[in-house]
C-alpha cells in the first residue's frame, strides 16, 4: 500500500490511501481513496478485494468466450466446410479441444419454428437465445453430446444410434424446450453416412424440409420425394 500524507499531497494527489489491484500475481491497477489512514484503511481493503473479484470474474468470462469461439470455429471447419486437407492435423486439434472426431456420431439440426420471423429483430434474437439456453441445459445432461450455434440454428452431435432412437431423442428434446420456453422446433436428422461432413449436409437438407413444410422432425432417410425435386 502507498499512503499520501499531508506533506506529500499536491493539487493532483490528495491525502489518502492507494492499494494495488492484483490479478494472478500481477498488478493490473490501483484503487485510491482520500482521507486519513484510519478512516479509509478498512473500506479501502474491502474495495480492493471486491474489485479484484470482479476483475477475476471478467477475465474468466473472457477466456470462456474465447474458448467457445475456438471450439465453434473448429466444429464449423470439421462439419460445415467443404472438406479438410490434413485429417491428422484436424484429429490432433480436436483432441486438444477434447473432441474425438473418430467417435461414431449422428447429427441433428434444430431451430425455432418460423425462424425467419425471429432472427431479424432484437426481440426475436432474445427468443432465439432462450431457445439456445434451453438446448444447452438439456444437452448438458447427455453424455458425449456436442452442440454449437450456426446461423441461429443448433448443430447437435450425439453418439451413434438408430434413426428410430434419434427420433425419440429429438421428441424428448422438443418437449423439454417447449415446456421451458414455449417454442416449437423444426428438426432435421441426418442419414447413415459415416463421413460427418456429408452427415451434416444430409441433416441440413432434412432441416430445410422441416422448416419449409412446418414439420417438427424430418429424417433424411424419409426424404425421397424432396431429394428428387431437389
C-alpha positions as CSV (number, residue, x, y, z in Angstrom):
1,X,0.0,0.0,0.0
2,X,1.1,3.6,-0.5
3,X,-0.3,6.4,1.7
4,X,0.0,10.0,0.8
5,X,0.4,12.2,3.9
6,X,-0.3,15.9,4.2
7,X,3.4,16.6,3.4
8,X,3.2,14.6,0.1
9,X,-0.2,16.0,-1.0
10,X,-0.3,18.2,-4.1
11,X,-3.1,19.8,-6.2
12,X,-3.5,16.5,-8.2
13,X,-2.5,14.0,-5.4
14,X,-4.8,14.2,-2.4
15,X,-4.1,12.9,1.1
16,X,-5.2,9.3,1.1
17,X,-4.5,5.6,0.5
18,X,-3.5,3.8,-2.7
19,X,-3.8,0.0,-2.9
20,X,-2.7,-2.3,-5.8
21,X,-5.2,-4.4,-7.7
22,X,-3.6,-7.8,-8.2
23,X,-4.7,-10.5,-10.6
24,X,-2.8,-13.8,-10.9
25,X,0.3,-12.3,-9.2
26,X,0.3,-9.2,-11.5
27,X,-0.5,-5.6,-10.6
28,X,-3.2,-4.5,-13.1
29,X,-4.4,-1.3,-11.5
30,X,-4.7,0.9,-8.4
31,X,-7.6,1.9,-6.2
32,X,-7.2,5.2,-4.3
33,X,-9.3,6.7,-1.5
34,X,-8.9,10.1,0.0
35,X,-8.9,10.6,3.8
36,X,-7.0,9.9,6.9
37,X,-5.4,6.4,7.1
38,X,-7.5,5.2,10.0
39,X,-10.7,6.3,8.2
40,X,-10.0,4.6,4.8
41,X,-7.9,1.5,5.5
42,X,-10.8,-0.9,6.2
43,X,-13.0,0.3,3.4
44,X,-10.0,0.5,1.1
45,X,-9.1,-3.1,1.6
46,X,-12.7,-4.1,1.1
47,X,-13.0,-2.2,-2.2
48,X,-9.6,-3.7,-3.3
49,X,-10.9,-7.2,-2.6
50,X,-14.3,-6.6,-4.3
51,X,-12.6,-5.1,-7.4
52,X,-10.2,-7.9,-7.7
53,X,-13.1,-10.4,-7.6
54,X,-14.9,-8.5,-10.3
55,X,-11.7,-8.4,-12.4
56,X,-11.1,-12.2,-11.9
57,X,-14.7,-12.9,-13.0
58,X,-14.3,-10.7,-16.0
59,X,-11.1,-12.4,-17.1
60,X,-12.6,-15.9,-16.6
61,X,-15.7,-14.9,-18.6
62,X,-13.4,-13.6,-21.4
63,X,-11.4,-16.8,-21.5
64,X,-14.6,-18.8,-21.5
65,X,-15.9,-16.8,-24.5
66,X,-12.6,-17.2,-26.4
67,X,-12.6,-21.0,-25.7
68,X,-16.1,-21.2,-27.0
69,X,-15.2,-19.3,-30.2
70,X,-12.2,-21.5,-30.9
71,X,-14.3,-24.6,-30.3
72,X,-17.1,-23.4,-32.6
73,X,-14.6,-22.5,-35.3
74,X,-13.2,-26.0,-35.2
75,X,-16.6,-27.6,-35.3
76,X,-17.6,-25.5,-38.3
77,X,-14.4,-26.4,-40.1
78,X,-14.9,-30.1,-39.4
79,X,-18.6,-30.4,-40.2
80,X,-19.6,-27.5,-42.5
81,X,-16.6,-26.5,-44.6
82,X,-16.1,-28.4,-47.9
83,X,-13.5,-30.9,-46.7
84,X,-10.2,-30.6,-44.9
85,X,-6.7,-31.1,-46.3
86,X,-4.9,-32.7,-43.4
87,X,-7.1,-35.2,-41.5
88,X,-4.3,-36.0,-39.0
89,X,-3.9,-32.3,-38.1
90,X,-7.7,-32.0,-37.7
91,X,-7.7,-35.0,-35.4
92,X,-5.0,-33.6,-33.2
93,X,-6.7,-30.2,-32.9
94,X,-9.9,-32.0,-32.0
95,X,-8.2,-33.9,-29.2
96,X,-6.7,-30.7,-27.9
97,X,-10.3,-29.5,-27.5
98,X,-11.4,-32.8,-26.1
99,X,-13.3,-33.7,-29.2
100,X,-12.7,-37.1,-30.7
101,X,-13.6,-36.8,-34.4
102,X,-13.4,-40.6,-34.8
103,X,-16.1,-41.3,-32.3
104,X,-19.2,-42.6,-34.2
105,X,-21.9,-39.9,-34.1
106,X,-25.2,-38.7,-35.6
107,X,-26.1,-35.1,-36.4
108,X,-29.3,-33.2,-35.6
109,X,-30.0,-29.6,-36.7
110,X,-32.6,-27.7,-34.7
111,X,-34.1,-24.3,-34.8
112,X,-37.1,-22.3,-33.6
113,X,-40.2,-22.8,-35.7
114,X,-40.7,-19.8,-38.1
115,X,-37.0,-18.9,-37.6
116,X,-37.1,-16.1,-40.3
117,X,-39.7,-14.3,-38.2
118,X,-37.4,-14.1,-35.2
119,X,-33.8,-13.7,-36.5
120,X,-34.1,-10.2,-37.9
121,X,-35.2,-8.3,-34.7
122,X,-33.7,-7.8,-31.3
123,X,-36.7,-9.3,-29.6
124,X,-36.5,-12.3,-31.9
125,X,-32.8,-12.8,-31.2
126,X,-33.7,-12.7,-27.5
127,X,-36.2,-15.5,-28.0
128,X,-33.6,-17.5,-30.0
129,X,-31.2,-17.0,-27.1
130,X,-33.7,-18.5,-24.7
131,X,-34.1,-21.5,-27.1
132,X,-30.3,-21.9,-27.1
133,X,-30.1,-21.8,-23.3
134,X,-32.8,-24.5,-23.1
135,X,-31.0,-26.7,-25.6
136,X,-27.8,-26.1,-23.6
137,X,-29.4,-27.2,-20.4
138,X,-30.9,-30.3,-21.9
139,X,-27.7,-31.5,-23.7
140,X,-25.5,-30.9,-20.7
141,X,-27.2,-33.9,-19.2
142,X,-26.4,-36.1,-22.2
143,X,-23.0,-37.8,-22.1
144,X,-20.9,-37.2,-25.2
145,X,-23.3,-34.6,-26.7
146,X,-21.7,-31.6,-28.5
147,X,-23.6,-28.6,-29.9
148,X,-22.9,-25.2,-31.3
149,X,-24.7,-22.3,-32.9
150,X,-24.6,-21.7,-36.6
151,X,-26.8,-19.0,-38.2
152,X,-29.4,-19.2,-35.4
153,X,-29.6,-23.0,-35.6
154,X,-28.2,-25.5,-33.2
155,X,-25.9,-28.2,-34.7
156,X,-26.1,-31.1,-32.4
157,X,-23.9,-34.2,-32.3
158,X,-24.8,-37.3,-30.3
159,X,-23.4,-40.8,-30.0
160,X,-24.4,-43.0,-32.9
161,X,-27.8,-44.7,-32.6
162,X,-30.6,-46.0,-34.8
163,X,-32.7,-43.4,-36.5
164,X,-35.8,-44.5,-34.6
165,X,-33.9,-43.8,-31.3
166,X,-32.8,-40.5,-32.6
167,X,-36.4,-39.5,-33.4
168,X,-37.4,-40.4,-29.8
169,X,-34.4,-38.4,-28.5
170,X,-35.5,-35.4,-30.7
171,X,-39.1,-35.6,-29.5
172,X,-37.9,-35.6,-25.8
173,X,-35.7,-32.6,-26.5
174,X,-38.5,-30.8,-28.4
175,X,-40.9,-31.3,-25.4
176,X,-38.3,-30.1,-23.0
177,X,-37.7,-26.9,-25.0
178,X,-41.5,-26.3,-25.3
179,X,-42.1,-26.8,-21.6
180,X,-39.2,-24.5,-20.7
181,X,-39.7,-21.6,-23.2
182,X,-42.8,-22.4,-25.2
183,X,-41.2,-22.7,-28.6
184,X,-41.9,-25.4,-31.2
185,X,-38.9,-26.6,-33.1
186,X,-38.0,-27.7,-36.7
187,X,-35.5,-30.6,-36.6
188,X,-33.5,-32.3,-39.3
189,X,-31.9,-35.7,-38.7
190,X,-29.0,-37.0,-40.9
191,X,-28.9,-40.3,-42.8
192,X,-26.4,-43.1,-42.0
193,X,-23.4,-41.6,-43.7
194,X,-20.3,-42.0,-41.5
195,X,-18.5,-39.0,-43.1
196,X,-19.5,-36.2,-40.7
197,X,-19.4,-33.5,-43.4
198,X,-21.9,-35.4,-45.6
199,X,-23.9,-36.3,-42.5
200,X,-24.1,-32.5,-41.9
201,X,-25.3,-31.9,-45.5
202,X,-28.0,-34.6,-45.0
203,X,-29.2,-33.2,-41.7
204,X,-29.3,-29.7,-43.3
205,X,-31.4,-30.9,-46.2
206,X,-33.8,-32.6,-43.7
207,X,-33.9,-29.4,-41.6
208,X,-34.6,-27.2,-44.6
209,X,-37.5,-29.5,-45.4
210,X,-38.8,-29.4,-41.9
211,X,-38.6,-25.6,-41.9
212,X,-40.3,-25.2,-45.3
213,X,-43.1,-27.6,-44.5
214,X,-43.6,-26.6,-40.9
215,X,-42.9,-30.1,-39.6
216,X,-41.5,-30.9,-36.2
217,X,-39.0,-33.6,-37.3
218,X,-37.8,-34.7,-40.7
219,X,-35.3,-37.6,-41.3
220,X,-33.1,-37.6,-44.3
221,X,-33.9,-41.3,-44.9
222,X,-37.6,-40.4,-45.5
223,X,-36.9,-37.6,-48.0
224,X,-37.0,-39.5,-51.3
225,X,-39.6,-37.1,-52.9
226,X,-37.9,-34.0,-51.6
227,X,-34.5,-35.3,-52.9
228,X,-35.9,-36.0,-56.4
229,X,-37.3,-32.5,-56.5
230,X,-34.1,-31.0,-55.2
